């Protein structure tokens, strides 16, 4: 029996679309099928992990991120996403380890800077949070989340002028709805 090598990719891609639409059960069906066809599909494990995270099934999410990293230890997105799950669970030190690893692999990973900044904010480590939000903005100048969070932290630490500038950038780039 010859397997079409594009079949796993098609299921994976359709799973991504279902996930974007918030149709998580359909996304899981497709990710599962992609992994049945190609059990070494690291990105499928990573994205299925994101879907499990969206569903609040954190243990399954972590297991999928671990599997993705077992297959591809250089998959920065899996470290970032596992960090997000640890953040959801309040396991901030483990989240920081994963964000640091994602940034070690890809020093231009704006989402990892943003996510690490969120954890630093939660821990009251304002200078580190500001540095990370600033890095995220330097890499992705339209990251409205980073502008907003940077403004909040600046406001909290009395850096009013910077807070106003960050809010202005947020307003400039934020969707109108």
C-alpha positions in Angstrom: 0.0 0.0 0.0 1.5 3.3 -1.1 0.6 6.3 1.0 0.2 9.7 -0.6 2.8 11.9 1.2 0.6 15.0 0.8 -2.3 13.4 2.7 -0.8 14.1 6.1 -0.2 17.7 5.1 -3.7 18.1 3.8 -5.2 16.9 7.1 -2.8 19.1 9.1 -3.7 22.2 7.0 -7.4 21.5 7.3 -6.9 21.0 11.1 -5.2 24.5 11.2 -8.2 26.0 9.5 -10.7 24.4 11.8 -8.6 25.5 14.8 -8.6 29.1 13.5 -12.4 28.9 13.2 -12.6 27.7 16.8 -13.9 24.3 15.6 -11.6 22.4 17.9 -13.2 18.9 17.7 -12.9 19.0 13.9 -9.3 20.2 14.2 -8.4 17.3 16.5 -9.9 14.8 14.0 -7.6 16.1 11.3 -4.5 16.4 13.5 -5.1 12.8 14.7 -5.4 11.7 11.1 -2.3 13.5 10.0 -0.4 11.8 12.9 -1.9 8.4 12.0 -0.5 8.8 8.5 2.8 10.4 9.7 3.6 9.7 13.4 6.8 11.8 13.1 4.9 15.0 12.2 6.3 17.4 14.8 4.2 20.4 13.7 1.0 18.3 13.9 1.8 17.4 17.5 2.6 21.1 18.2 -0.7 22.3 16.7 -2.7 19.6 18.3 -1.1 20.7 21.6 -2.4 24.2 21.0 -5.9 22.9 20.3 -5.8 20.9 23.6 -4.6 24.0 25.3 -7.6 26.0 23.9 -9.8 23.2 25.3 -8.2 23.5 28.7 -6.8 19.9 28.4 -3.4 21.0 29.6 -1.9 17.6 30.3 -2.6 16.4 26.8 -1.2 19.7 25.4 2.0 19.3 27.4 2.3 15.7 26.2 1.9 16.8 22.6 4.5 19.6 22.9 6.9 17.1 24.5 6.4 14.7 21.6 6.9 17.5 19.1 10.2 18.4 20.9 11.3 14.7 21.0 10.9 14.6 17.2 12.3 18.1 16.6 14.3 19.6 19.5 14.8 22.8 17.5 11.1 23.6 17.2 11.0 26.9 18.9 7.2 27.2 18.6 6.7 24.0 20.7 8.8 25.5 23.5 6.8 28.8 23.3 3.5 26.9 23.2 4.4 24.6 26.1 5.5 27.8 28.0 2.0 29.2 27.3 0.4 26.1 28.8 2.7 26.3 31.9 1.7 29.9 32.2 -2.0 28.9 32.1 -1.3 26.4 34.9 0.5 29.1 37.0 3.8 27.3 36.6 5.7 30.5 35.8 9.3 29.2 36.4 8.7 26.4 33.9 7.1 28.8 31.5 10.2 31.0 31.7 12.5 28.1 31.0 10.5 27.3 27.9 10.4 30.9 26.6 14.1 31.2 27.2 14.7 28.0 25.2 12.5 29.3 22.3 14.5 32.5 22.3 17.8 30.6 22.4 16.6 28.7 19.2 15.1 31.8 17.6 16.3 35.2 19.0 13.9 37.0 16.7 10.8 35.2 18.0 8.5 38.2 18.9 5.7 36.0 20.4 8.2 34.4 22.8 9.4 37.8 24.0 5.8 38.9 24.4 4.8 35.8 26.3 7.8 35.9 28.6 7.0 39.6 29.3 3.5 38.5 30.4 5.0 36.1 32.9 7.5 38.7 34.1 4.6 41.1 34.6 2.7 38.6 36.6 5.8 38.1 38.8 6.2 41.8 39.3 9.5 41.9 37.5 8.7 45.1 35.6 12.1 45.9 34.1 12.3 42.4 32.5 8.7 42.7 31.3 9.4 46.1 29.7 12.6 44.8 28.0 10.6 41.9 26.6 7.7 44.0 25.4 10.2 46.4 23.8 12.0 43.5 22.0 8.7 42.1 20.8 7.8 45.5 19.4 11.2 46.0 17.7 10.7 42.6 15.9 7.0 43.2 15.1 6.2 46.9 15.1 2.5 46.2 14.9 2.2 43.9 17.9 -0.7 45.7 19.6 -0.6 43.3 22.6 3.0 44.3 23.3 2.2 48.0 23.1 -0.8 47.6 25.4 1.1 45.6 28.0 4.1 47.9 27.8 1.8 50.8 28.5 0.3 49.1 31.5 3.7 48.3 33.0 5.0 51.8 32.3 2.0 53.3 34.0 2.5 51.0 37.0 6.1 52.0 37.5 5.4 55.8 36.9 6.9 56.1 33.4 3.9 58.2 32.3 5.4 59.6 29.0 6.4 56.1 27.8 2.9 54.8 28.8 1.2 57.5 26.7 3.5 56.7 23.7 2.8 53.0 24.0 -1.0 53.6 24.3 -0.8 55.9 21.2 0.9 53.1 19.2 -1.7 50.6 20.4 -4.5 52.9 19.3 -2.7 53.5 15.9 -2.3 49.7 15.2 -5.3 48.2 16.9 -8.1 46.9 14.8 -11.0 49.4 14.9 -13.4 46.8 16.3 
